[in-house]
């Protein structure tokens, strides 16, 4: 699968959070997130492993009992089933891969 970038087609699952899955295969998918300053991704977990890269901005990540300040170029990997959440410090863009595939993130 190949996809050209388009700013169209982002969804807003939570206030201040926009997302778009770009490409996906049988076992993983790649999603881009636009995160507005002062937004919060609430505490949650899911069975998929989540690996991310912060393109721009600044976010505070809470993974299990650990806290990290993520800045451009920083990366993370969260095992499936681990509770995590985030506070958005600055407008940010993050790219994340989920494996196995997240059915709820597939384009409609």
C-alpha distances in whole Angstrom, upper triangle without the diagonal:
4,7,10,13,15,18,18,17,19,21,24,25,28,30,29,25,22,19,15,12,10,6,7,7,11,13,12,11,11,14,16,20,23,26,29,32,35,32,32,29,31,32,29,28,25,24,21,21,20,20,20,21,23,22,26,29,30,30,32,31,32,31,34,37,36,35,33,33,30,30,27,25,26,24,25,24,25,26,25,28,30,31,30,30,30,32,31,34,32,29,26,23,21,17,17,15,16,16,17,14,17,17,19,16,13,13,16
4,7,10,13,16,16,16,18,20,23,25,27,29,28,25,21,18,15,12,9,7,9,11,14,16,14,12,11,14,15,19,21,25,28,31,33,31,31,29,31,32,30,29,26,26,23,22,21,20,20,20,22,20,24,27,29,29,32,30,32,31,34,37,36,35,33,32,29,28,25,24,25,23,25,24,26,27,27,30,31,32,30,30,30,32,30,32,30,27,24,21,19,16,17,15,17,18,19,17,18,19,20,17,15,14,17
4,6,9,12,13,13,14,17,21,22,25,26,25,22,18,15,12,10,7,7,10,12,16,17,15,12,11,12,13,16,18,22,25,28,31,28,29,27,30,31,29,28,26,26,23,23,21,20,19,19,20,19,21,24,27,27,30,29,31,31,34,37,35,34,31,31,27,26,24,23,24,23,24,24,26,27,27,30,30,31,29,29,28,30,28,30,28,25,22,18,18,15,16,15,17,19,20,17,18,19,19,16,14,13,16
4,6,10,11,12,14,18,21,23,25,26,24,22,18,16,13,12,9,10,13,16,20,21,18,15,13,13,13,16,17,21,24,27,30,28,29,27,30,32,31,30,28,29,26,25,23,22,20,19,20,18,20,23,26,27,30,29,32,32,35,38,36,34,32,31,27,26,23,22,24,24,25,26,28,29,29,32,32,33,31,30,29,30,27,29,27,23,21,17,18,15,17,17,20,22,23,21,21,22,22,18,17,15,18
4,7,9,10,11,15,18,20,22,23,21,19,15,13,10,11,8,10,14,17,21,22,19,15,12,12,10,13,14,18,20,23,26,25,26,24,28,30,29,28,27,28,25,24,22,20,18,17,17,15,17,20,23,24,27,27,30,30,33,36,34,32,29,28,24,23,20,20,22,22,23,24,26,28,28,31,31,31,28,27,26,26,24,26,23,20,17,14,15,13,15,16,19,22,23,21,21,21,21,17,16,14,17
4,5,8,9,13,16,19,21,21,19,17,14,12,10,11,9,12,16,19,23,24,21,17,14,13,11,13,13,17,19,23,25,24,25,24,27,30,29,29,28,29,26,26,23,22,20,19,19,17,18,20,23,24,27,27,30,31,34,37,35,33,31,29,26,24,22,22,24,24,25,26,28,30,30,32,32,31,29,27,26,26,24,26,23,19,18,15,16,15,17,19,21,24,25,22,21,22,21,17,16,14,16
4,7,7,11,13,17,18,18,16,14,11,11,9,12,11,15,18,21,25,25,22,18,15,13,11,12,11,14,16,19,22,20,22,22,25,28,27,28,27,29,26,26,23,22,20,19,18,16,16,18,21,22,25,26,29,29,33,35,33,31,29,27,24,23,20,22,23,23,25,26,27,30,29,31,31,30,27,25,24,24,21,23,20,16,15,13,15,14,17,19,21,24,26,23,22,22,21,17,17,14,16
4,6,9,12,15,18,18,16,15,11,11,9,12,11,15,18,21,24,25,22,18,16,14,12,13,13,16,17,21,24,21,23,22,25,28,27,28,27,29,26,27,24,24,22,21,21,19,19,21,24,24,27,27,30,31,34,36,35,33,31,29,26,26,24,25,26,26,27,28,28,30,30,31,32,31,28,26,25,25,23,25,22,19,18,15,17,16,18,20,22,25,26,23,21,21,19,16,16,12,14
4,6,10,13,15,16,16,13,10,9,7,9,10,13,16,19,22,23,20,16,15,12,11,12,12,15,17,21,23,20,22,20,23,26,25,25,24,26,23,24,22,22,21,21,21,19,20,22,24,24,26,26,28,29,32,35,33,32,30,29,26,26,24,25,26,25,26,26,26,28,27,29,29,28,26,24,23,24,22,25,23,19,18,16,16,16,17,18,19,22,23,20,18,17,15,13,12,9,10
4,7,10,12,13,12,10,6,5,5,8,10,13,16,19,22,22,19,15,13,10,9,9,9,12,14,18,19,17,18,17,19,22,21,22,21,24,21,22,20,20,18,18,18,17,18,19,21,20,23,23,25,26,28,31,30,28,27,26,23,23,22,23,23,23,23,23,24,26,25,26,26,25,23,21,20,20,18,21,19,16,15,13,13,13,15,17,18,21,22,19,17,17,14,11,12,10,11
4,6,9,11,11,8,5,5,6,10,12,15,17,20,22,22,19,16,15,11,11,10,10,12,14,17,19,15,16,15,17,20,19,20,20,22,20,22,19,20,19,20,19,19,19,20,21,20,22,22,24,25,27,30,29,27,26,26,23,24,23,24,25,23,23,24,23,25,24,24,25,23,21,19,19,19,18,21,20,17,16,14,15,15,15,17,17,21,21,18,16,15,12,10,11,10,10
4,6,7,7,6,4,6,9,12,15,18,19,23,25,24,21,18,17,13,12,10,9,10,11,15,15,12,13,12,14,17,17,19,19,22,21,22,19,21,19,20,19,19,19,19,20,18,20,20,22,23,25,28,27,25,25,24,22,23,23,24,24,23,23,23,23,25,23,24,24,22,19,17,16,17,15,19,18,15,15,14,15,16,16,18,18,22,23,20,17,17,13,12,14,13,13
4,7,9,6,7,8,10,13,16,19,19,22,24,23,20,17,16,13,13,11,11,11,13,16,16,12,12,10,12,14,14,16,16,19,18,20,18,20,18,20,19,20,20,20,20,18,19,19,20,21,23,25,25,24,24,23,22,23,23,25,24,23,22,22,21,22,21,21,21,19,17,15,15,16,15,19,19,17,16,15,15,16,16,18,17,20,21,18,15,15,11,10,13,13,13
4,6,5,8,10,13,16,19,22,22,25,27,26,23,20,19,15,14,11,11,10,11,13,12,9,9,8,9,13,13,16,17,20,20,21,19,20,19,20,19,20,20,18,18,16,17,17,18,20,22,24,24,22,22,22,21,22,23,25,24,23,22,22,21,23,21,21,21,18,16,13,13,13,13,16,17,15,15,15,15,17,17,19,19,22,23,21,17,18,14,14,17,17,17
4,6,8,11,15,18,21,24,25,28,30,29,26,23,21,18,16,13,11,9,9,11,10,7,8,9,11,15,16,19,20,24,23,24,21,23,21,21,20,20,19,18,18,16,17,18,19,21,24,25,25,23,23,22,21,22,22,25,24,24,23,24,23,26,25,24,23,20,18,15,13,13,12,15,15,13,14,15,16,19,19,22,22,25,26,24,21,22,18,17,20,19,20
4,7,10,14,17,19,23,24,28,30,28,25,22,20,16,14,10,8,6,5,8,8,5,8,9,12,16,17,20,21,24,23,24,20,21,19,19,17,17,16,14,14,13,15,16,18,21,23,25,24,21,21,19,18,19,19,22,21,21,21,23,22,25,25,25,23,21,18,14,12,11,9,12,11,9,11,12,13,16,17,20,21,25,26,24,21,22,19,17,20,20,21
4,7,10,13,16,19,21,24,26,25,21,18,16,12,11,7,6,5,6,10,10,7,8,8,11,14,15,17,18,21,20,20,17,18,16,16,15,15,15,14,14,13,15,15,17,19,22,24,23,20,20,18,17,18,18,20,19,19,19,20,19,22,21,22,21,19,16,13,11,11,10,13,12,10,10,10,11,13,14,17,17,21,23,21,18,19,16,14,17,16,18
4,7,11,13,16,18,22,24,23,20,16,14,10,8,6,5,6,9,12,14,11,12,11,14,17,17,19,19,22,20,20,17,18,16,16,15,15,15,15,16,15,17,17,20,21,24,26,25,23,22,21,18,19,18,20,20,20,20,21,20,23,22,23,23,21,18,16,14,15,13,16,14,11,11,10,10,12,13,16,17,20,22,19,17,17,15,12,14,13,15
4,7,10,13,14,18,20,19,16,13,10,7,6,4,6,9,12,15,17,14,14,12,15,17,17,18,17,19,17,18,15,15,14,14,14,14,15,16,17,16,18,18,20,20,23,26,25,23,22,21,19,19,18,19,19,18,18,19,19,21,20,21,21,20,18,16,15,16,15,18,17,14,12,10,9,10,10,13,13,17,18,16,13,14,12,9,11,10,13
4,6,9,11,15,18,18,14,11,9,6,5,7,9,12,15,18,20,17,18,16,18,20,19,19,18,20,17,18,15,16,14,15,15,15,16,18,20,19,21,20,23,23,26,28,27,26,24,24,21,21,20,20,20,19,19,19,20,22,21,23,23,22,20,19,18,20,18,21,20,16,14,11,11,10,10,12,13,16,17,14,13,13,12,8,9,8,11
4,6,8,11,14,14,11,7,6,4,6,9,12,15,18,21,23,20,20,17,20,21,19,19,17,18,15,16,14,14,13,15,16,16,18,20,21,20,23,21,23,23,25,28,27,26,25,25,22,22,20,20,20,19,18,18,18,20,19,21,22,22,20,20,19,21,20,23,22,19,17,13,12,10,9,9,10,13,14,11,10,11,10,6,7,7,10
4,7,11,14,14,11,8,6,6,7,11,13,17,20,23,25,23,23,20,23,24,23,22,20,21,17,18,15,15,14,15,16,15,18,21,22,22,24,23,25,25,28,31,29,28,26,26,23,23,20,20,21,19,19,19,20,22,21,24,25,25,23,22,22,24,22,25,23,20,18,14,13,10,10,10,12,14,16,13,13,14,14,10,9,8,12
4,7,11,11,9,6,6,8,10,14,17,20,23,26,28,26,25,23,25,26,23,22,20,20,16,17,15,15,15,16,18,18,21,23,25,24,26,25,27,26,28,31,30,29,28,28,24,24,22,21,22,20,20,19,20,21,20,23,24,25,24,24,24,26,25,28,26,24,21,17,15,12,11,10,11,13,14,11,12,13,14,10,9,9,13
4,7,8,6,4,6,9,12,15,19,21,25,28,30,27,26,23,25,25,22,21,18,17,14,15,14,14,15,17,20,20,23,25,26,25,27,25,26,25,27,30,30,29,28,28,25,26,24,23,23,20,20,18,19,19,18,21,23,24,23,24,24,27,26,29,28,26,23,19,17,13,12,9,9,10,10,8,9,10,12,10,8,9,13
4,6,6,6,9,12,16,19,22,25,29,31,33,30,29,26,27,27,24,22,19,17,14,15,15,16,17,19,22,23,26,28,29,28,30,27,28,26,28,32,31,31,30,31,28,29,27,25,25,22,21,19,20,20,19,22,24,25,25,26,27,30,29,32,31,29,26,22,20,16,14,11,11,10,10,8,10,11,14,12,10,12,15
4,6,8,12,15,19,21,25,27,31,34,35,32,30,27,28,27,24,21,18,16,13,15,16,17,19,22,25,26,29,31,32,30,31,28,29,27,28,32,31,32,31,32,29,31,29,28,27,24,22,20,20,19,18,20,23,25,25,27,28,31,31,34,34,32,28,25,22,19,16,13,11,9,8,7,10,10,14,13,11,14,16
4,7,11,14,17,20,24,26,29,32,33,30,28,24,25,25,21,19,15,13,10,11,13,14,16,19,22,24,27,29,29,27,28,25,26,23,25,28,28,29,28,29,27,28,27,25,24,21,19,16,17,15,14,17,20,22,22,24,25,29,29,32,32,30,27,24,20,17,14,10,9,6,5,5,9,10,14,13,12,15,18
4,7,10,14,16,20,22,26,28,29,26,25,21,23,22,19,17,14,13,9,10,10,11,13,16,19,20,23,25,26,24,25,22,23,21,23,26,26,26,25,26,23,25,23,22,21,18,16,14,14,14,13,16,18,20,20,21,22,25,25,28,28,26,23,20,17,13,10,7,5,4,5,4,7,10,12,11,10,13,17
4,7,10,13,17,19,23,25,27,24,23,19,21,21,19,17,14,14,11,11,10,11,12,14,17,17,21,23,23,22,23,21,22,21,23,26,26,25,24,25,22,23,21,20,20,17,16,14,15,16,15,18,19,20,19,20,21,23,23,26,25,23,20,17,14,11,8,6,5,7,8,6,7,9,11,8,8,11,14
4,7,10,14,16,20,23,24,22,21,18,21,21,19,18,16,16,12,12,10,10,10,11,13,14,17,19,20,19,21,19,21,20,23,26,25,24,22,22,19,20,18,17,17,14,14,14,15,16,16,19,20,20,19,19,19,21,20,23,22,20,17,13,11,7,6,5,7,9,11,9,10,12,13,9,10,11,15
4,7,10,13,16,19,21,18,18,15,18,19,17,17,15,16,13,13,10,10,9,11,12,13,15,17,18,17,19,17,20,19,22,25,24,23,21,21,18,18,17,17,16,14,14,14,15,17,17,19,19,19,17,17,16,19,17,20,19,17,14,11,8,6,5,6,8,12,13,11,10,12,12,8,9,10,14
4,7,10,13,16,18,16,16,14,18,19,18,19,18,19,16,16,13,12,10,10,10,10,12,14,15,15,17,17,19,20,23,25,24,22,20,19,16,16,14,15,15,14,15,15,17,19,19,21,21,20,18,17,15,17,15,18,16,14,11,7,6,5,6,9,11,15,17,15,14,16,15,11,12,12,16
4,6,10,13,15,12,13,11,15,17,16,17,17,19,17,17,13,13,10,10,10,10,11,12,13,12,15,14,17,18,21,24,22,20,18,17,14,15,14,15,15,14,15,16,16,19,19,21,20,19,16,14,13,14,12,14,13,11,8,6,5,6,8,11,13,17,19,17,15,17,15,12,14,14,17
4,7,10,13,11,12,12,16,18,19,20,20,23,21,20,17,16,13,12,10,10,10,10,12,12,15,15,18,20,23,25,23,21,19,17,15,14,14,16,16,16,17,19,19,22,23,24,23,21,18,15,13,13,10,13,11,8,6,5,7,9,11,15,17,20,22,21,19,20,18,15,17,17,19
4,7,9,7,9,9,13,16,17,19,20,23,21,20,17,17,14,13,11,11,10,9,10,9,12,13,16,18,21,23,21,18,17,15,13,13,13,16,16,16,17,18,19,22,22,23,21,19,16,13,10,10,7,9,8,6,5,6,8,11,13,16,18,22,24,22,20,22,19,17,19,19,21
4,6,6,9,11,14,17,19,21,23,26,24,24,20,20,17,16,14,14,11,9,10,10,13,15,17,20,23,24,23,20,18,16,15,15,15,18,18,19,20,22,22,25,25,26,24,22,18,15,12,10,7,8,7,5,6,9,11,15,17,20,22,25,27,26,23,25,22,20,22,22,24
4,6,9,11,15,17,20,22,24,28,26,25,22,22,18,17,14,15,12,9,9,9,11,14,17,20,23,23,21,18,17,14,14,14,15,18,18,19,20,22,23,26,27,27,24,22,18,15,11,8,5,5,4,5,7,11,13,17,19,22,24,27,30,28,26,28,25,23,26,26,27
4,7,10,12,15,18,21,24,27,26,26,22,23,20,19,16,18,15,12,11,10,11,13,15,19,21,22,20,17,16,14,15,15,17,21,20,21,21,23,22,26,26,26,23,20,17,13,10,7,5,6,7,8,11,14,15,19,20,24,25,28,30,29,26,28,25,24,27,27,28
4,7,9,13,15,18,20,24,23,23,20,20,18,18,16,17,15,13,12,10,11,12,14,17,20,21,20,17,17,15,15,16,18,21,19,20,19,21,20,23,23,23,21,18,15,11,8,6,5,8,9,9,10,13,14,17,18,21,22,25,27,26,23,24,21,20,23,23,25
4,6,9,12,15,17,21,20,20,18,19,17,18,16,18,17,14,13,10,10,10,11,14,16,17,17,14,15,14,14,16,18,21,19,19,18,19,18,20,20,20,18,14,11,8,6,5,6,9,11,12,12,14,14,17,17,20,20,23,25,24,21,23,20,19,22,23,25
4,7,8,11,14,17,17,17,14,16,14,16,15,17,17,15,14,10,10,9,10,12,14,16,16,14,14,15,14,17,18,20,18,17,16,16,15,17,17,16,15,12,9,5,5,7,8,12,14,13,13,14,13,15,14,17,16,20,21,20,17,19,16,16,19,21,22
4,6,10,13,16,17,17,15,18,17,19,18,21,21,19,17,13,12,11,10,12,13,15,16,14,16,17,17,20,22,23,21,20,18,18,15,17,16,15,13,10,8,5,7,9,11,14,17,17,16,17,16,18,17,19,18,20,22,21,18,20,17,17,21,22,23
4,7,11,14,15,16,14,17,17,19,19,22,22,20,18,14,13,10,9,9,10,12,13,13,15,16,17,20,22,23,21,19,16,16,13,15,14,12,10,6,5,4,8,10,13,16,19,20,19,19,17,19,17,19,17,19,20,20,18,20,17,18,22,24,25
4,7,11,12,13,12,15,16,19,19,23,23,22,20,16,15,12,11,10,10,13,15,15,17,19,19,22,23,24,21,19,16,15,12,12,11,9,8,5,6,7,10,13,16,19,21,21,20,20,18,18,16,17,15,16,17,17,14,17,14,15,19,21,23
4,7,9,10,10,14,15,18,20,23,24,23,22,18,17,13,12,10,10,13,15,16,17,20,19,23,24,24,21,18,15,13,10,9,7,5,6,5,6,9,12,16,18,21,23,23,21,21,18,18,15,15,12,13,14,15,12,15,14,15,18,21,23
4,6,8,9,13,15,19,20,23,25,25,23,20,19,16,15,13,13,17,18,19,20,22,21,24,25,25,22,19,16,13,10,9,6,5,7,8,10,12,15,18,20,24,25,25,22,21,18,17,14,13,10,11,11,11,9,12,11,12,15,19,20
4,7,9,13,16,20,22,25,27,27,26,23,22,18,17,14,14,18,19,21,22,24,23,26,26,26,23,20,16,13,10,8,4,5,8,10,12,15,18,22,23,27,28,28,25,23,20,19,15,13,10,9,8,10,9,12,12,13,16,19,21
4,6,10,13,16,19,22,24,25,24,21,21,17,17,14,15,19,19,20,20,22,21,24,24,23,20,17,14,11,9,7,5,7,10,12,12,15,17,21,22,25,26,26,23,21,17,15,12,9,6,5,6,7,7,10,12,12,14,17,20
4,7,10,14,17,19,22,23,22,19,19,15,15,12,14,17,17,18,18,20,18,21,21,20,17,14,11,7,6,5,4,8,9,12,12,14,16,20,21,24,25,25,21,19,16,14,10,8,6,5,7,9,10,14,14,14,16,19,22
4,7,10,13,16,18,19,18,16,16,13,13,11,13,17,16,16,15,17,15,17,18,16,14,11,8,6,5,7,7,10,10,11,10,12,14,17,18,21,21,21,18,16,12,10,7,6,5,7,9,10,10,14,14,13,15,18,21
4,7,10,13,16,17,17,15,15,13,14,12,15,18,16,16,14,16,13,15,15,13,11,7,6,4,6,9,10,13,13,14,12,14,14,17,18,20,20,20,16,14,10,8,5,5,7,9,12,13,13,17,17,15,17,20,23
4,7,10,12,14,13,12,13,11,13,13,16,18,16,15,13,13,10,12,11,10,8,5,5,6,9,12,13,16,15,15,13,13,13,15,15,17,17,16,13,11,7,6,4,6,9,12,15,15,15,18,18,15,18,19,23
4,6,9,11,11,11,13,12,15,15,18,20,18,16,13,13,9,9,8,6,6,4,7,9,12,15,17,20,18,18,16,15,14,16,14,16,15,15,11,9,6,5,6,9,12,15,18,18,18,21,21,18,20,21,25
4,6,7,8,9,11,11,15,15,19,21,18,15,12,11,7,6,5,6,6,6,9,12,14,18,20,22,20,19,16,15,13,13,12,13,12,11,8,6,4,7,9,12,15,18,21,21,20,23,22,19,21,22,25
4,7,9,11,14,15,18,19,23,24,21,19,16,14,10,8,5,6,8,9,12,15,18,21,23,25,23,23,20,18,16,16,13,14,12,11,7,5,5,7,10,14,17,20,23,22,22,25,23,20,22,22,25
4,7,9,13,14,18,20,24,25,22,19,16,13,10,7,5,8,10,12,14,18,20,23,25,27,25,24,20,18,15,14,11,11,9,8,5,5,7,10,13,17,20,23,26,25,24,27,25,22,24,24,27
4,7,11,13,17,19,22,23,20,17,14,11,8,6,6,10,11,13,15,18,20,24,25,27,24,23,19,16,13,12,8,8,5,5,4,7,9,12,15,19,21,25,27,27,25,28,26,23,26,26,28
4,7,10,13,16,19,20,17,13,10,7,6,5,7,10,10,12,14,17,18,22,24,25,22,20,16,14,10,9,7,5,5,7,6,9,10,13,15,19,21,24,27,27,25,28,26,24,26,27,30
4,6,10,12,16,16,14,11,8,6,5,7,9,12,10,12,12,15,15,19,21,21,18,17,13,10,7,6,5,5,7,9,7,10,10,13,14,17,19,22,25,25,23,26,24,22,25,26,28
4,7,10,13,13,11,7,6,5,6,9,12,14,11,12,12,14,14,18,19,20,16,14,11,9,6,5,6,7,10,12,11,13,12,15,16,19,20,23,25,25,24,27,25,23,26,28,30
4,6,10,10,8,6,5,6,7,11,13,14,11,11,9,11,11,14,16,16,13,11,7,6,5,7,9,10,13,14,13,14,12,14,14,16,17,20,22,22,21,24,22,21,24,26,28
4,6,7,6,5,6,9,10,14,17,18,14,13,11,12,10,13,14,14,10,8,5,5,6,8,11,13,16,18,16,17,15,17,16,18,18,20,22,23,21,24,23,22,25,27,30
4,6,5,6,8,11,12,16,18,18,15,13,10,9,7,10,11,11,7,6,4,7,9,12,14,16,19,20,18,19,16,17,15,16,16,17,19,21,19,23,22,21,24,27,29
4,6,8,11,14,16,19,22,22,18,16,13,12,9,10,11,10,6,5,6,9,12,14,18,19,22,24,22,22,20,20,18,19,18,19,20,22,21,24,23,23,26,29,31
4,7,10,14,16,20,23,23,19,18,15,14,12,13,15,13,10,9,9,11,13,15,18,19,23,25,23,24,22,23,21,22,21,22,24,26,24,28,26,26,30,32,35
4,7,10,13,16,19,19,15,15,12,13,11,13,16,15,11,11,9,11,12,14,16,17,20,22,21,22,19,21,19,21,20,22,24,26,24,28,27,26,30,32,34
4,7,10,13,17,17,14,13,12,13,12,15,17,17,13,12,10,10,9,11,13,14,17,19,18,19,17,19,18,20,21,23,25,26,25,28,27,26,29,31,34
4,6,10,13,13,10,10,9,12,12,16,18,19,15,14,11,11,9,11,12,12,15,17,15,16,15,17,16,19,20,22,25,26,25,28,27,25,28,30,33
4,7,10,12,9,11,11,14,15,18,21,21,18,17,14,12,10,10,10,9,11,14,13,14,14,16,17,20,21,24,26,27,26,29,28,26,29,30,33
4,7,8,6,8,9,12,14,18,20,21,18,17,14,13,10,10,10,10,11,12,10,11,10,13,14,17,19,21,24,25,24,27,26,23,26,27,30
4,6,6,9,11,15,17,21,23,25,22,21,17,16,13,13,11,10,10,11,9,10,10,13,15,18,20,23,26,26,26,29,27,25,27,28,31
4,6,9,12,15,18,22,24,26,23,23,20,18,15,15,13,12,11,11,9,9,9,11,14,17,20,23,26,26,25,28,27,24,26,27,30
4,7,10,14,17,20,23,25,23,23,20,19,17,18,16,16,15,15,12,11,10,11,13,15,19,21,24,24,24,28,27,24,26,27,30
4,7,11,14,17,20,22,20,20,17,16,14,15,15,15,15,15,12,12,10,11,12,14,17,20,22,23,23,27,26,23,26,27,30
4,7,10,14,16,19,17,17,15,15,14,16,15,16,17,17,14,12,9,10,9,11,14,16,19,20,20,24,23,21,23,25,28
4,7,10,13,15,13,14,12,13,12,15,16,17,18,18,15,14,11,11,9,10,12,14,17,18,18,22,21,19,22,24,27
4,7,10,12,11,12,11,13,14,17,18,20,21,21,18,16,13,12,9,9,10,11,14,15,16,19,20,18,21,23,26
4,6,9,7,9,8,11,13,16,18,20,22,22,19,18,14,14,11,10,10,11,13,15,14,18,18,17,20,23,26
4,6,6,9,10,13,16,19,21,24,25,26,23,21,18,17,13,12,10,10,11,14,14,18,18,18,20,24,26
4,6,9,10,14,16,20,22,25,27,26,24,22,19,17,14,12,9,9,9,12,12,15,15,16,18,22,24
4,6,9,13,16,20,22,25,27,27,25,24,21,20,16,15,13,12,13,15,13,16,16,17,20,23,25
4,6,10,13,17,20,22,25,25,23,22,19,19,16,16,14,14,15,17,16,19,18,19,22,25,27
4,7,11,14,17,20,23,23,21,21,19,19,16,17,15,16,17,18,16,19,18,19,22,25,27
4,7,11,13,16,19,19,18,18,15,16,14,15,14,16,18,19,17,20,18,18,21,24,26
4,7,10,13,16,16,15,16,14,16,14,16,16,18,20,20,18,20,18,18,21,23,25
4,6,9,12,13,12,13,12,14,14,17,17,20,22,22,19,22,20,19,22,24,26
4,6,9,11,11,13,13,16,16,20,20,23,25,25,23,25,22,21,25,26,28
4,6,7,7,10,11,15,16,19,20,24,26,25,23,25,23,21,24,25,27
4,7,8,12,13,17,18,22,23,27,29,29,27,29,26,24,28,28,30
4,6,10,12,16,18,22,24,27,30,29,27,29,27,24,27,27,29
4,7,10,14,16,20,22,26,28,27,25,27,25,22,24,24,26
4,7,10,13,17,19,23,25,24,22,25,22,20,22,22,25
4,7,10,14,16,20,22,21,20,22,20,17,19,19,22
4,6,10,13,16,19,18,17,20,18,15,17,18,21
4,7,10,14,16,15,15,18,17,13,15,16,20
4,7,10,13,12,12,15,14,11,14,15,19
4,7,9,9,10,13,14,11,12,15,18
4,6,6,7,10,11,9,11,14,17
3,5,7,11,13,11,13,16,19
4,7,9,12,12,12,16,18
4,6,9,8,9,12,15
4,5,5,7,11,13
4,5,5,9,10
4,6,8,9
4,6,9
4,6
4
